[in-house]
Amino acid sequence: LKDQPKVQVCVASKAHLPWAFVTVPAIPKTVEEYIQLRSTYGADAGPETATALFVVAMVMFTENEQVGKQCLVIACDSSCLTKTKEGEKGSFKGWKIWGMQSDQLMKRLKQYPRIARSLFFGASPEDDYDLSKLKSIMVKISDRFAAETKGDYCNRHVWQPARKGAVSVGLKRNSAGIWKVSKCSAVTTLPPAPVVKDDGDDI
């Protein structure tokens, strides 16, 4: 893993490998940087990349709510969106995040921002899931325990290291051939709390 290139995707559904790793050069800070990241992977990137981009948008939401909402709009299928006024806060091109599972996702991320960071390979409660501690920012994704892609629909599992388990997402390919996340309720699974280090004061 230490020799992984900065940007790479190993597409599990095509190679029939147990796991795929999607490497993220850095967490974007703006919508423009997020769109550039997506462009880096290519317009025809598979569901593994779409899953990783969704996880990145989750982290961005915890760092800047309005920017994160816009990126979640980009990452999500239209079934998770609703039309709104152009320029409304958190909207993108006249769309905003909508629906019960989307509301639950944002509520959980506000309450427990570590959920998003815990979905990166190597993230640990020992470091409060600090991504800056990682040598490479990667998302580990599997289709081993989910049905293979069927037409324009599929499921993928994101490895959550601290739980030693995976959480699933559902994806749909839109009319432009781009994979988007359509089901995300499972990614709100709470990882272990950060480890509080003993300062030695037993008085």
C-alpha positions as a Python dict, from the first residue, in 0.01 Angstrom:
ca = {
    (1, 'L'): (0, 0, 0),
    (2, 'K'): (287, 240, 64),
    (3, 'D'): (370, 235, -307),
    (4, 'Q'): (20, 330, -419),
    (5, 'P'): (19, 616, -673),
    (6, 'K'): (-140, 945, -576),
    (7, 'V'): (-449, 892, -788),
    (8, 'Q'): (-555, 540, -876),
    (9, 'V'): (-861, 327, -893),
    (10, 'C'): (-876, -52, -893),
    (11, 'V'): (-1225, -133, -1015),
    (12, 'A'): (-1343, -436, -821),
    (13, 'S'): (-1659, -499, -1022),
    (14, 'K'): (-1461, -537, -1345),
    (15, 'A'): (-1158, -716, -1206),
    (16, 'H'): (-1363, -934, -967),
    (17, 'L'): (-1125, -857, -683),
    (18, 'P'): (-1236, -863, -319),
    (19, 'W'): (-1145, -498, -261),
    (20, 'A'): (-1084, -177, -450),
    (21, 'F'): (-880, 116, -319),
    (22, 'V'): (-956, 471, -433),
    (23, 'T'): (-683, 717, -346),
    (24, 'V'): (-771, 1082, -275),
    (25, 'P'): (-479, 1327, -320),
    (26, 'A'): (-633, 1572, -69),
    (27, 'I'): (-974, 1660, 73),
    (28, 'P'): (-1109, 1948, -138),
    (29, 'K'): (-1202, 2275, 31),
    (30, 'T'): (-1430, 2417, -238),
    (31, 'V'): (-1694, 2292, -480),
    (32, 'E'): (-1458, 2374, -767),
    (33, 'E'): (-1185, 2159, -615),
    (34, 'Y'): (-1436, 1877, -565),
    (35, 'I'): (-1546, 1889, -928),
    (36, 'Q'): (-1180, 1890, -1034),
    (37, 'L'): (-1120, 1581, -821),
    (38, 'R'): (-1408, 1404, -992),
    (39, 'S'): (-1267, 1505, -1330),
    (40, 'T'): (-932, 1356, -1231),
    (41, 'Y'): (-1090, 1012, -1210),
    (42, 'G'): (-1263, 1048, -1546),
    (43, 'A'): (-1625, 1081, -1651),
    (44, 'D'): (-1663, 705, -1697),
    (45, 'A'): (-1530, 612, -1352),
    (46, 'G'): (-1709, 320, -1187),
    (47, 'P'): (-1924, 288, -875),
    (48, 'E'): (-1615, 247, -653),
    (49, 'T'): (-1501, 597, -743),
    (50, 'A'): (-1852, 736, -699),
    (51, 'T'): (-1862, 581, -352),
    (52, 'A'): (-1529, 738, -258),
    (53, 'L'): (-1642, 1078, -386),
    (54, 'F'): (-1951, 1051, -167),
    (55, 'V'): (-1735, 980, 138),
    (56, 'V'): (-1519, 1282, 50),
    (57, 'A'): (-1833, 1498, 32),
    (58, 'M'): (-1930, 1373, 378),
    (59, 'V'): (-1598, 1495, 519),
    (60, 'M'): (-1640, 1829, 342),
    (61, 'F'): (-1984, 1865, 506),
    (62, 'T'): (-1828, 1827, 851),
    (63, 'E'): (-1572, 2098, 769),
    (64, 'N'): (-1800, 2344, 587),
    (65, 'E'): (-2170, 2263, 591),
    (66, 'Q'): (-2278, 2472, 292),
    (67, 'V'): (-1993, 2359, 68),
    (68, 'G'): (-2047, 2000, 181),
    (69, 'K'): (-2418, 2015, 94),
    (70, 'Q'): (-2332, 2129, -257),
    (71, 'C'): (-2087, 1844, -300),
    (72, 'L'): (-2341, 1594, -167),
    (73, 'V'): (-2579, 1719, -437),
    (74, 'I'): (-2313, 1639, -696),
    (75, 'A'): (-2247, 1295, -545),
    (76, 'C'): (-2610, 1185, -499),
    (77, 'D'): (-2867, 1043, -736),
    (78, 'S'): (-3162, 1264, -832),
    (79, 'S'): (-3387, 1051, -609),
    (80, 'C'): (-3208, 1212, -312),
    (81, 'L'): (-3254, 1566, -444),
    (82, 'T'): (-3526, 1823, -498),
    (83, 'K'): (-3551, 2137, -706),
    (84, 'T'): (-3497, 2467, -528),
    (85, 'K'): (-3432, 2833, -599),
    (86, 'E'): (-3111, 2905, -785),
    (87, 'G'): (-2853, 3038, -541),
    (88, 'E'): (-3014, 2899, -224),
    (89, 'K'): (-2757, 2814, 41),
    (90, 'G'): (-2628, 2461, 8),
    (91, 'S'): (-2780, 2416, -338),
    (92, 'F'): (-2603, 2339, -665),
    (93, 'K'): (-2744, 2429, -1005),
    (94, 'G'): (-3093, 2462, -861),
    (95, 'W'): (-3087, 2132, -667),
    (96, 'K'): (-3054, 2057, -296),
    (97, 'I'): (-3027, 1747, -80),
    (98, 'W'): (-3370, 1617, 19),
    (99, 'G'): (-3539, 1320, 179),
    (100, 'M'): (-3547, 1128, 506),
    (101, 'Q'): (-3218, 941, 457),
    (102, 'S'): (-3039, 1262, 350),
    (103, 'D'): (-3172, 1447, 655),
    (104, 'Q'): (-3060, 1159, 878),
    (105, 'L'): (-2715, 1161, 718),
    (106, 'M'): (-2662, 1532, 777),
    (107, 'K'): (-2801, 1515, 1131),
    (108, 'R'): (-2561, 1233, 1220),
    (109, 'L'): (-2263, 1406, 1059),
    (110, 'K'): (-2335, 1722, 1258),
    (111, 'Q'): (-2358, 1524, 1580),
    (112, 'Y'): (-2072, 1283, 1508),
    (113, 'P'): (-1834, 1427, 1245),
    (114, 'R'): (-1596, 1137, 1307),
    (115, 'I'): (-1834, 912, 1112),
    (116, 'A'): (-1707, 1060, 785),
    (117, 'R'): (-1338, 1044, 878),
    (118, 'S'): (-1370, 687, 1004),
    (119, 'L'): (-1446, 565, 650),
    (120, 'F'): (-1088, 616, 532),
    (121, 'F'): (-845, 327, 529),
    (122, 'G'): (-618, 342, 835),
    (123, 'A'): (-824, 603, 1024),
    (124, 'S'): (-797, 526, 1394),
    (125, 'P'): (-971, 628, 1717),
    (126, 'E'): (-620, 656, 1865),
    (127, 'D'): (-577, 974, 1657),
    (128, 'D'): (-941, 1086, 1665),
    (129, 'Y'): (-963, 970, 1301),
    (130, 'D'): (-728, 1253, 1198),
    (131, 'L'): (-675, 1217, 822),
    (132, 'S'): (-355, 1423, 837),
    (133, 'K'): (-197, 1131, 1025),
    (134, 'L'): (-243, 899, 726),
    (135, 'K'): (35, 843, 473),
    (136, 'S'): (-226, 812, 199),
    (137, 'I'): (-592, 912, 203),
    (138, 'M'): (-770, 607, 66),
    (139, 'V'): (-1115, 454, 72),
    (140, 'K'): (-1136, 75, 71),
    (141, 'I'): (-1444, -53, -112),
    (142, 'S'): (-1581, -401, -170),
    (143, 'D'): (-1838, -571, -385),
    (144, 'R'): (-1752, -912, -245),
    (145, 'F'): (-2045, -935, -8),
    (146, 'A'): (-2297, -754, -228),
    (147, 'A'): (-2461, -851, -553),
    (148, 'E'): (-2257, -773, -863),
    (149, 'T'): (-2361, -472, -1063),
    (150, 'K'): (-2693, -532, -1234),
    (151, 'G'): (-2757, -287, -1515),
    (152, 'D'): (-2771, 64, -1375),
    (153, 'Y'): (-2790, -39, -1009),
    (154, 'C'): (-2538, -179, -762),
    (155, 'N'): (-2432, -199, -397),
    (156, 'R'): (-2086, -135, -255),
    (157, 'H'): (-1941, -174, 95),
    (158, 'V'): (-1703, 82, 249),
    (159, 'W'): (-1456, -56, 501),
    (160, 'Q'): (-1468, 113, 841),
    (161, 'P'): (-1133, 14, 999),
    (162, 'A'): (-1210, 92, 1362),
    (163, 'R'): (-1516, -133, 1354),
    (164, 'K'): (-1340, -398, 1146),
    (165, 'G'): (-1651, -408, 933),
    (166, 'A'): (-1811, -243, 633),
    (167, 'V'): (-2110, -18, 569),
    (168, 'S'): (-2309, -39, 248),
    (169, 'V'): (-2422, 218, -6),
    (170, 'G'): (-2652, 179, -303),
    (171, 'L'): (-2569, 343, -634),
    (172, 'K'): (-2748, 420, -957),
    (173, 'R'): (-2605, 513, -1295),
    (174, 'N'): (-2778, 818, -1443),
    (175, 'S'): (-2869, 883, -1806),
    (176, 'A'): (-2528, 1045, -1862),
    (177, 'G'): (-2355, 726, -1752),
    (178, 'I'): (-2234, 869, -1420),
    (179, 'W'): (-2270, 663, -1102),
    (180, 'K'): (-2434, 842, -807),
    (181, 'V'): (-2519, 731, -453),
    (182, 'S'): (-2890, 658, -405),
    (183, 'K'): (-2894, 480, -65),
    (184, 'C'): (-2674, 589, 223),
    (185, 'S'): (-2848, 521, 554),
    (186, 'A'): (-2594, 255, 659),
    (187, 'V'): (-2296, 492, 639),
    (188, 'T'): (-2419, 671, 951),
    (189, 'T'): (-2302, 374, 1162),
    (190, 'L'): (-2111, 520, 1455),
    (191, 'P'): (-1745, 416, 1493),
    (192, 'P'): (-1576, 378, 1835),
    (193, 'A'): (-1520, 699, 2029),
    (194, 'P'): (-1173, 857, 2014),
    (195, 'V'): (-929, 718, 2269),
    (196, 'V'): (-864, 955, 2559),
    (197, 'K'): (-495, 940, 2641),
    (198, 'D'): (-398, 906, 3006),
    (199, 'D'): (-215, 1222, 3116),
    (200, 'G'): (-77, 1045, 3423),
    (201, 'D'): (-260, 1265, 3672),
    (202, 'D'): (-405, 1024, 3930),
    (203, 'I'): (-437, 1271, 4214),
}
